[in-house]
Amino acid sequence: MSNFRFGRNTPKEIDDSITNITPLNTKNSRNSIWRQFEKFCGERKYVFDGNTSTEKLAFILKDWGYNMKKVDGNDYKEAVIKTMWNVTAKQLQELYFNKFGIKFDPFVDLEFKGSRNARDAKRRNLQIQPEKRKTSSSILTLEEYNKILKIYNEDTPDGLQKMFFYVAGLELAWRGCEGVNVTIKHFKEESDNCGLPTGRIEYNCIFSKTAQGGSHKLTDSKWLATNTTDPRICPVRLYTKMLSKRGKHITTDRLFLTPNPAWREPSSVGWFKNSPVGRNEMGKWTRTAAEEIGIDIKKKKISNHSLRSTAVSQLAKAGVGEEQLIKITGHANTFSIKPYLQLDGDHHYQMIDKLRANSTAMEESNNKSTNCAPSALVQMSKNIVTTSPSTQTPVNYYNCTIINYNS
């Protein structure tokens, strides 16, 4: 037993651990952006050393924010401008602190306000061009979604996986890339207090966008429930069938696997290889299916993320509140789900129909109030007690006392 209560890790080991938890795609993206920034500075003859003032750094970031271009000389999309400028500014801040001990904050300091404004001005100019705007993945109508499900045959490896992907992707509101990272460890058959199965499967993706890592649950669970209305698309049944077709040679935990071209018949086992479906391959699934059922994918942005947008929009259309929606999506607040709330024609018609019904009801109410007004005034007059001068003659019309002033 060690005599030391606390850990003995060196600073280098700690730094290595920090580096290792950074996703590889994040590292590659940061490196790519920095290389482009270096080429930009090389063309402009900008130099970074301990003698470069923060005023000069602010000017460089201002120039970069407005004049960054793709390799072919075209502009980036407006959302990319923000990302690239922010990543560059952060790396420049880290470089000067680590190498020269110079502190500055490009995101707050007044000296860099012009740099931030240049970035934002460039974005606003690009937003005028439809092809440069950031667009959310389009939703699928329920008719389109059901057409996609009918494409696939669950008695084939590819068809079974894709049917489960589309059903689970909608009902669990998966992010676009969530399916490629899902493992069988994220699913657990639910039991009641007596240990009997409930027929539901609990899903809890420990490694999520907002909660990366840890051995305990860091996100709210969701459930795959038995579909008794349409057993053909029951997620519990499809998931169970997928597991039964994995074969004993499968050692990877990843759920979606490459189909085995040597599979023979629906009753056989070993439908899949011991290798996961690639990220790029899975990323095409919904887009390809949408094109197959006749959706113009050049006019509508269809991706795997469309399943998430569809789930949120359809639930909102059914009257589910935003506080409940974020339990499905896993967002921290209701503001984050607003980009997912997209209107289709039917949803818009329902809202307009409610608006018209409310307007009609209000008009009828006003008419009713107007028709009742004389009798109400008459009733009020009966309760009025007046003392009339002798020269005034009381006159009664419809049981309402009115003072007639005669000369």
Solvent accessible surface area in square Angstrom, and as a share of the most:
residue,aa,sasa,rsa
1,M,241,1.07
2,S,78,0.50
3,N,149,0.77
4,F,116,0.49
5,R,208,0.76
6,F,142,0.59
7,G,67,0.65
8,R,172,0.63
9,N,102,0.52
10,T,66,0.38
11,P,104,0.65
12,K,144,0.61
13,E,85,0.38
14,I,88,0.45
15,D,83,0.43
16,D,59,0.31
17,S,62,0.40
18,I,102,0.52
19,T,73,0.42
20,N,115,0.59
21,I,130,0.66
22,T,44,0.26
23,P,57,0.36
24,L,129,0.64
25,N,101,0.52
26,T,56,0.32
27,K,58,0.24
28,N,81,0.41
29,S,55,0.36
30,R,73,0.27
31,N,76,0.39
32,S,38,0.25
33,I,12,0.06
34,W,45,0.16
35,R,135,0.49
36,Q,52,0.23
37,F,0,0.00
38,E,89,0.40
39,K,145,0.61
40,F,19,0.08
41,C,4,0.03
42,G,46,0.44
43,E,138,0.62
44,R,93,0.34
45,K,166,0.70
46,Y,32,0.12
47,V,98,0.56
48,F,51,0.21
49,D,52,0.27
50,G,36,0.34
51,N,143,0.74
52,T,19,0.11
53,S,59,0.38
54,T,36,0.21
55,E,124,0.56
56,K,84,0.36
57,L,1,0.00
58,A,9,0.07
59,F,107,0.45
60,I,0,0.00
61,L,0,0.00
62,K,96,0.40
63,D,19,0.10
64,W,7,0.02
65,G,0,0.00
66,Y,84,0.32
67,N,62,0.32
68,M,1,0.00
69,K,93,0.39
70,K,84,0.36
71,V,155,0.89
72,D,100,0.52
73,G,44,0.43
74,N,85,0.44
75,D,26,0.14
76,Y,25,0.10
77,K,97,0.41
78,E,11,0.05
79,A,27,0.21
80,V,56,0.32
81,I,0,0.00
82,K,87,0.37
83,T,73,0.42
84,M,7,0.03
85,W,0,0.00
86,N,39,0.20
87,V,31,0.18
88,T,0,0.00
89,A,0,0.00
90,K,89,0.38
91,Q,25,0.11
92,L,0,0.00
93,Q,39,0.17
94,E,64,0.29
95,L,56,0.28
96,Y,0,0.00
97,F,102,0.43
98,N,118,0.61
99,K,137,0.58
100,F,66,0.27
101,G,54,0.52
102,I,49,0.25
103,K,158,0.67
104,F,17,0.07
105,D,44,0.23
106,P,0,0.00
107,F,73,0.31
108,V,107,0.61
109,D,47,0.24
110,L,144,0.72
111,E,87,0.39
112,F,1,0.00
113,K,104,0.44
114,G,33,0.31
115,S,2,0.01
116,R,40,0.15
117,N,74,0.38
118,A,11,0.09
119,R,29,0.11
120,D,39,0.20
121,A,31,0.24
122,K,17,0.07
123,R,52,0.19
124,R,143,0.52
125,N,69,0.36
126,L,3,0.02
127,Q,72,0.32
128,I,130,0.66
129,Q,69,0.31
130,P,88,0.56
131,E,109,0.49
132,K,31,0.13
133,R,107,0.39
134,K,147,0.62
135,T,70,0.41
136,S,60,0.39
137,S,9,0.06
138,S,22,0.14
139,I,14,0.07
140,L,0,0.00
141,T,48,0.28
142,L,89,0.44
143,E,116,0.52
144,E,36,0.16
145,Y,12,0.05
146,N,65,0.33
147,K,95,0.40
148,I,1,0.00
149,L,0,0.00
150,K,147,0.62
151,I,53,0.27
152,Y,35,0.13
153,N,84,0.43
154,E,28,0.13
155,D,55,0.29
156,T,41,0.24
157,P,4,0.02
158,D,56,0.29
159,G,2,0.02
160,L,0,0.00
161,Q,2,0.01
162,K,29,0.12
163,M,3,0.01
164,F,0,0.00
165,F,4,0.02
166,Y,1,0.00
167,V,1,0.01
168,A,0,0.00
169,G,0,0.00
170,L,29,0.15
171,E,75,0.33
172,L,0,0.00
173,A,0,0.00
174,W,4,0.01
175,R,34,0.12
176,G,23,0.22
177,C,69,0.42
178,E,22,0.10
179,G,2,0.02
180,V,9,0.05
181,N,65,0.33
182,V,1,0.00
183,T,25,0.15
184,I,52,0.27
185,K,154,0.65
186,H,20,0.09
187,F,15,0.06
188,K,137,0.58
189,E,114,0.51
190,E,34,0.15
191,S,63,0.40
192,D,63,0.33
193,N,165,0.85
194,C,111,0.67
195,G,51,0.49
196,L,112,0.56
197,P,87,0.55
198,T,62,0.36
199,G,35,0.33
200,R,94,0.34
201,I,10,0.05
202,E,24,0.11
203,Y,4,0.02
204,N,12,0.06
205,C,11,0.07
206,I,43,0.22
207,F,127,0.53
208,S,20,0.13
209,K,147,0.62
210,T,94,0.55
211,A,17,0.13
212,Q,120,0.53
213,G,15,0.14
214,G,49,0.47
215,S,96,0.62
216,H,141,0.63
217,K,124,0.52
218,L,97,0.48
219,T,38,0.22
220,D,88,0.46
221,S,23,0.15
222,K,26,0.11
223,W,102,0.36
224,L,0,0.00
225,A,47,0.37
226,T,71,0.41
227,N,35,0.18
228,T,117,0.68
229,T,130,0.76
230,D,50,0.26
231,P,79,0.50
232,R,96,0.35
233,I,26,0.13
234,C,6,0.04
235,P,0,0.00
236,V,25,0.14
237,R,85,0.31
238,L,0,0.00
239,Y,14,0.05
240,T,79,0.46
241,K,41,0.18
242,M,4,0.02
243,L,67,0.33
244,S,64,0.41
245,K,19,0.08
246,R,22,0.08
247,G,21,0.21
248,K,210,0.89
249,H,93,0.41
250,I,24,0.12
251,T,109,0.64
252,T,32,0.19
253,D,53,0.27
254,R,70,0.25
255,L,2,0.01
256,F,5,0.02
257,L,1,0.00
258,T,44,0.26
259,P,45,0.28
260,N,35,0.18
261,P,111,0.70
262,A,70,0.54
263,W,75,0.26
264,R,210,0.77
265,E,90,0.40
266,P,69,0.43
267,S,88,0.57
268,S,27,0.17
269,V,98,0.56
270,G,14,0.13
271,W,0,0.00
272,F,3,0.01
273,K,88,0.37
274,N,66,0.34
275,S,43,0.28
276,P,46,0.29
277,V,9,0.05
278,G,41,0.39
279,R,127,0.46
280,N,122,0.63
281,E,95,0.43
282,M,4,0.02
283,G,40,0.38
284,K,116,0.49
285,W,12,0.04
286,T,0,0.00
287,R,99,0.36
288,T,77,0.45
289,A,0,0.00
290,A,0,0.00
291,E,99,0.44
292,E,113,0.51
293,I,37,0.19
294,G,64,0.62
295,I,18,0.09
296,D,67,0.35
297,I,24,0.12
298,K,190,0.80
299,K,173,0.73
300,K,66,0.28
301,K,98,0.41
302,I,3,0.02
303,S,30,0.19
304,N,9,0.05
305,H,50,0.22
306,S,0,0.00
307,L,2,0.01
308,R,0,0.00
309,S,1,0.01
310,T,0,0.00
311,A,6,0.04
312,V,1,0.01
313,S,5,0.03
314,Q,28,0.12
315,L,59,0.29
316,A,28,0.22
317,K,49,0.21
318,A,84,0.65
319,G,67,0.64
320,V,44,0.25
321,G,35,0.34
322,E,63,0.28
323,E,120,0.54
324,Q,113,0.50
325,L,1,0.01
326,I,20,0.10
327,K,119,0.50
328,I,56,0.28
329,T,2,0.01
330,G,40,0.39
331,H,33,0.15
332,A,96,0.74
333,N,74,0.38
334,T,34,0.20
335,F,153,0.64
336,S,39,0.25
337,I,0,0.00
338,K,98,0.42
339,P,79,0.50
340,Y,28,0.11
341,L,62,0.31
342,Q,45,0.20
343,L,96,0.48
344,D,27,0.14
345,G,59,0.57
346,D,96,0.50
347,H,28,0.13
348,H,90,0.40
349,Y,131,0.50
350,Q,79,0.35
351,M,83,0.37
352,I,49,0.25
353,D,68,0.35
354,K,146,0.62
355,L,112,0.56
356,R,146,0.53
357,A,62,0.48
358,N,88,0.45
359,S,65,0.42
360,T,71,0.41
361,A,56,0.44
362,M,116,0.52
363,E,105,0.47
364,E,108,0.49
365,S,63,0.41
366,N,87,0.45
367,N,80,0.41
368,K,144,0.61
369,S,73,0.47
370,T,96,0.56
371,N,117,0.60
372,C,68,0.41
373,A,43,0.33
374,P,82,0.52
375,S,73,0.47
376,A,53,0.41
377,L,114,0.57
378,V,40,0.23
379,Q,100,0.44
380,M,119,0.53
381,S,16,0.10
382,K,111,0.47
383,N,111,0.57
384,I,111,0.56
385,V,143,0.82
386,T,76,0.44
387,T,133,0.78
388,S,41,0.26
389,P,67,0.42
390,S,120,0.78
391,T,100,0.58
392,Q,30,0.13
393,T,70,0.41
394,P,86,0.54
395,V,37,0.21
396,N,93,0.48
397,Y,122,0.46
398,Y,196,0.75
399,N,103,0.53
400,C,26,0.16
401,T,72,0.42
402,I,83,0.42
403,I,45,0.23
404,N,62,0.32
405,Y,156,0.59
406,N,77,0.39
407,S,164,1.06
